[in-house]
Amino acid sequence: MRISRISRILWTVLNGAARPLAVGSLAILGGCGLQQDIDVELPAYPAQLVVECYLDPGKVPQLTVTETTEYLASPNPSLPQQVQVVLSGPAGWRDTLQFAPAFDPVTKKGYTHRGHAALQAQPGDVFTLDVTDALGRHLTGTATMPARVPIDTVEWKFNDRPEDQREAYVLVRFQDPATAGDYYRFQIHRDSISDDPEVDYTPDDRLNNGQEFTLGTSYEFEAGDTLITTLYHLDKAYADFMQSVDDARGANGNPFAQPAGIRSTVQGGLGVFTVLSYERRTIIIK
């Protein structure tokens, strides 16, 4: 099963980010001609549930539930047994998701559980996640849909090179709300959101709260390119989670890096549960 980037990182990092120094130290000593074979006992950690769920208003909920494995185990996903997943929301809404492993035809990522109907959500709505399995493990999470922040303008400009070498940069402008503590993720995909983004920024409003944001790219797009621009408005918990995943990924296996843990947005396990709030525009560079 092909899984999302976050899931891959979680499986390979969650149990290993705290232990790169010992392995790295042995390698350094070996390089100095002082190698000595020793047996290192890695402490046993009980497997924990891992969830990755991004609720997308207007789409059927789907998520991935796995469990952690030993640091030196195969990186293949480990699926817990007899998992029950329940989503709850405003006005008594409730959906028990079915175990139905498959691929999302749009994102081309795998998931393990899927809901029964498209999610209806408005900014400010609060949703809860409840996951249990045959071993009695219990994972919960709460997420609130952030307000939508509209994109004001998307524009581009070509450089002055000969016509067959011309490339364009893209500028996107939007207005940050007056309240402090806003977090964003800005992406540009070429042709399809199924592919990795060409641009991926995660700014916040610590330095320019309540002001206009202008996000730009380098000269990297050609005439005729179809670009999909997406501006996500994130809550702080999700923003912190993404930063911690990047930090842990960079520290994993690096003997000189400070070990980094995942800052999950759920309790009773590991992972992320959030409600997406975004505006998306498609442009053709001309």
C-alpha positions as CSV (number, residue, x, y, z in Angstrom):
1,M,0.0,0.0,0.0
2,R,1.3,3.4,-0.9
3,I,0.9,5.8,2.0
4,S,1.2,9.5,2.5
5,R,4.4,11.3,3.3
6,I,3.5,11.9,6.9
7,S,2.6,8.3,7.5
8,R,6.0,7.2,6.0
9,I,7.8,9.6,8.3
10,L,5.8,8.5,11.3
11,W,6.6,4.8,10.8
12,T,10.3,5.4,10.4
13,V,10.8,8.2,12.9
14,L,8.5,7.7,15.9
15,N,10.5,5.0,17.6
16,G,13.9,6.0,16.3
17,A,14.3,9.8,16.8
18,A,15.6,9.4,20.4
19,R,18.3,6.9,19.6
20,P,20.5,8.1,16.8
21,L,23.5,9.1,19.0
22,A,24.5,5.6,20.0
23,V,24.6,4.3,16.5
24,G,26.4,7.3,15.2
25,S,29.0,7.2,18.0
26,L,30.0,3.6,17.0
27,A,30.5,4.7,13.4
28,I,32.8,7.5,14.4
29,L,35.0,5.3,16.6
30,G,35.2,2.8,13.8
31,G,36.5,5.5,11.5
32,C,39.3,6.3,14.0
33,G,40.5,2.6,14.1
34,L,39.0,2.1,17.5
35,Q,36.2,-0.2,16.5
36,Q,34.9,-2.6,19.1
37,D,31.9,-4.9,18.5
38,I,29.3,-4.6,21.3
39,D,25.7,-5.7,21.8
40,V,23.3,-2.8,22.3
41,E,20.0,-3.7,23.9
42,L,17.3,-1.4,22.6
43,P,14.5,-0.9,25.2
44,A,11.2,-2.4,24.3
45,Y,8.3,0.0,23.9
46,P,4.7,-1.0,23.7
47,A,3.1,-0.5,20.3
48,Q,1.0,2.6,20.1
49,L,-1.9,3.5,17.7
50,V,-1.0,5.9,15.0
51,V,-3.6,7.9,13.2
52,E,-3.5,10.3,10.2
53,C,-6.8,12.1,9.5
54,Y,-7.5,15.3,7.6
55,L,-11.2,16.1,7.5
56,D,-12.0,17.8,4.2
57,P,-15.4,19.6,4.1
58,G,-17.5,18.3,1.2
59,K,-15.6,15.0,0.9
60,V,-16.2,11.6,2.5
61,P,-14.0,11.3,5.7
62,Q,-11.1,8.8,5.4
63,L,-8.1,8.1,7.6
64,T,-5.2,5.8,8.2
65,V,-4.8,3.8,11.4
66,T,-1.6,1.9,12.0
67,E,0.7,1.1,15.0
68,T,4.3,1.8,15.9
69,T,6.9,-0.9,15.4
70,E,10.4,-1.5,16.8
71,Y,13.1,0.8,15.5
72,L,14.9,-1.9,13.5
73,A,11.8,-3.6,12.3
74,S,10.7,-3.5,8.6
75,P,9.3,-0.1,7.6
76,N,6.2,-1.7,6.2
77,P,3.0,-0.6,8.0
78,S,1.6,-2.6,10.9
79,L,-2.2,-2.6,11.0
80,P,-3.9,-3.1,14.4
81,Q,-6.8,-5.6,14.5
82,Q,-10.5,-5.0,15.0
83,V,-10.2,-1.2,14.9
84,Q,-13.4,0.9,15.5
85,V,-13.3,4.5,14.3
86,V,-16.0,7.0,15.2
87,L,-16.3,10.6,14.2
88,S,-18.6,13.0,15.9
89,G,-19.6,16.6,15.1
90,P,-22.1,19.4,15.5
91,A,-25.8,18.8,16.0
92,G,-25.3,15.2,17.1
93,W,-23.7,14.1,13.8
94,R,-21.9,10.8,14.1
95,D,-20.3,8.4,11.6
96,T,-18.7,5.0,12.3
97,L,-16.1,4.6,9.6
98,Q,-15.7,1.3,7.8
99,F,-12.5,-0.7,7.5
100,A,-12.0,-0.5,3.7
101,P,-8.3,-0.2,2.7
102,A,-8.0,1.5,-0.7
103,F,-6.3,4.3,-2.6
104,D,-7.7,7.8,-2.9
105,P,-8.2,8.4,-6.7
106,V,-7.3,12.1,-6.3
107,T,-4.4,12.2,-3.9
108,K,-3.2,8.6,-4.8
109,K,-2.5,7.9,-1.2
110,G,-3.7,4.9,0.8
111,Y,-6.2,4.9,3.7
112,T,-7.6,2.2,6.0
113,H,-11.0,3.5,7.0
114,R,-13.7,5.5,5.1
115,G,-17.0,7.2,6.1
116,H,-20.4,6.9,4.6
117,A,-21.2,10.4,3.4
118,A,-19.6,13.7,2.5
119,L,-18.6,15.8,5.5
120,Q,-20.6,19.0,6.2
121,A,-18.5,21.5,8.1
122,Q,-18.3,25.3,8.6
123,P,-15.6,27.4,10.3
124,G,-15.8,27.0,14.0
125,D,-17.4,23.5,13.9
126,V,-15.8,21.1,16.4
127,F,-15.2,17.4,15.6
128,T,-14.0,14.5,17.7
129,L,-12.3,11.3,16.8
130,D,-12.5,8.1,18.8
131,V,-10.4,5.0,17.9
132,T,-10.3,1.7,19.8
133,D,-8.9,-1.7,18.9
134,A,-8.9,-5.4,20.0
135,L,-6.1,-4.8,22.5
136,G,-8.1,-2.1,24.4
137,R,-6.0,0.8,23.2
138,H,-8.0,4.0,23.0
139,L,-7.0,7.1,20.9
140,T,-9.0,10.3,20.9
141,G,-8.7,13.7,19.3
142,T,-10.6,17.0,18.9
143,A,-10.3,19.5,16.0
144,T,-12.0,22.8,15.1
145,M,-12.3,24.0,11.6
146,P,-10.3,27.3,11.2
147,A,-11.8,30.3,9.3
148,R,-11.2,30.5,5.6
149,V,-8.7,33.1,4.6
150,P,-9.3,34.1,1.0
151,I,-6.7,34.6,-1.7
152,D,-6.9,38.2,-2.9
153,T,-4.8,38.0,-6.0
154,V,-2.6,35.6,-8.0
155,E,-0.3,37.1,-10.6
156,W,2.9,36.2,-12.4
157,K,5.6,38.0,-14.4
158,F,8.2,36.7,-16.9
159,N,11.9,37.6,-16.9
160,D,13.7,39.4,-19.8
161,R,15.4,36.3,-21.3
162,P,14.8,35.3,-25.0
163,E,11.3,34.1,-25.6
164,D,12.3,30.4,-25.7
165,Q,14.1,30.7,-22.3
166,R,11.6,32.9,-20.5
167,E,10.4,31.8,-17.1
168,A,7.9,33.4,-14.7
169,Y,7.6,33.9,-11.0
170,V,4.2,33.8,-9.2
171,L,3.0,36.1,-6.5
172,V,0.0,35.4,-4.2
173,R,-1.5,38.0,-1.8
174,F,-3.9,37.6,1.0
175,Q,-5.0,39.5,4.1
176,D,-4.1,38.2,7.5
177,P,-6.9,38.5,10.1
178,A,-6.4,41.1,12.9
179,T,-6.3,38.4,15.6
180,A,-2.8,37.0,16.4
181,G,-1.7,33.4,16.1
182,D,-2.5,32.5,12.5
183,Y,-0.7,29.7,10.7
184,Y,-0.7,29.0,7.0
185,R,0.5,26.5,4.5
186,F,0.9,27.7,0.9
187,Q,1.4,25.2,-2.0
188,I,1.7,25.3,-5.7
189,H,1.2,22.1,-7.7
190,R,1.9,21.8,-11.4
191,D,-1.0,20.1,-13.2
192,S,-2.3,17.9,-10.4
193,I,-2.4,17.9,-6.5
194,S,-1.5,14.2,-6.8
195,D,2.1,15.1,-7.4
196,D,4.5,16.7,-5.0
197,P,4.2,20.5,-4.8
198,E,6.6,22.7,-6.6
199,V,6.3,25.2,-3.8
200,D,5.5,24.5,-0.1
201,Y,5.7,27.3,2.5
202,T,4.5,27.4,6.1
203,P,4.4,31.0,7.2
204,D,2.8,32.5,10.3
205,D,1.8,36.0,11.4
206,R,4.2,36.6,14.3
207,L,5.9,39.5,12.5
208,N,3.0,40.9,10.4
209,N,-0.2,40.2,12.2
210,G,-3.2,41.9,10.6
211,Q,-1.2,42.9,7.5
212,E,-1.2,41.8,3.9
213,F,0.9,38.7,3.0
214,T,2.8,38.5,-0.3
215,L,4.2,35.1,-1.0
216,G,6.4,34.6,-4.1
217,T,8.4,32.0,-6.0
218,S,11.6,32.2,-8.0
219,Y,11.6,32.2,-11.8
220,E,10.6,28.6,-12.3
221,F,7.4,28.4,-14.4
222,E,7.0,28.3,-18.2
223,A,4.3,29.6,-20.5
224,G,1.5,27.1,-20.7
225,D,2.0,25.7,-17.2
226,T,-1.2,24.9,-15.3
227,L,-0.6,25.8,-11.6
228,I,-2.9,24.9,-8.7
229,T,-2.4,27.4,-5.8
230,T,-3.7,26.4,-2.4
231,L,-3.7,28.5,0.8
232,Y,-4.5,26.5,4.0
233,H,-5.4,28.3,7.2
234,L,-4.1,26.0,10.0
235,D,-4.7,25.7,13.7
236,K,-1.6,25.9,16.0
237,A,-1.7,22.2,16.9
238,Y,-1.5,21.1,13.3
239,A,1.2,23.6,12.5
240,D,3.3,22.4,15.5
241,F,2.7,18.8,14.4
242,M,4.1,19.5,10.9
243,Q,7.1,21.3,12.3
244,S,7.9,18.5,14.7
245,V,7.6,15.9,11.9
246,D,10.2,17.9,9.8
247,D,12.5,18.2,12.8
248,A,12.2,14.5,13.7
249,R,12.9,13.5,10.1
250,G,16.0,15.7,10.0
251,A,17.3,14.3,13.3
252,N,16.6,10.6,12.5
253,G,20.0,8.8,12.0
254,N,22.0,12.0,12.5
255,P,24.4,11.6,15.4
256,F,25.0,15.4,15.6
257,A,21.3,16.4,15.6
258,Q,19.2,17.0,18.7
259,P,16.6,14.2,19.1
260,A,13.1,15.5,18.2
261,G,9.8,14.0,19.2
262,I,6.5,14.1,17.3
263,R,4.0,16.7,18.8
264,S,0.8,14.8,18.1
265,T,-2.6,16.4,18.0
266,V,-4.3,13.3,19.5
267,Q,-4.3,11.6,23.0
268,G,-3.7,8.0,23.8
269,G,-1.5,7.5,20.7
270,L,0.4,9.3,18.0
271,G,-0.5,11.2,14.9
272,V,-2.7,14.0,13.6
273,F,-6.4,14.8,13.5
274,T,-7.4,18.1,11.9
275,V,-10.0,19.9,9.8
276,L,-8.7,21.4,6.6
277,S,-9.7,25.0,5.7
278,Y,-8.4,26.3,2.4
279,E,-8.9,28.3,-0.8
280,R,-7.7,26.9,-4.1
281,R,-7.2,28.6,-7.5
282,T,-6.0,27.2,-10.8
283,I,-4.2,29.4,-13.2
284,I,-2.5,29.0,-16.6
285,I,0.7,30.9,-17.2
286,K,0.5,32.9,-20.3
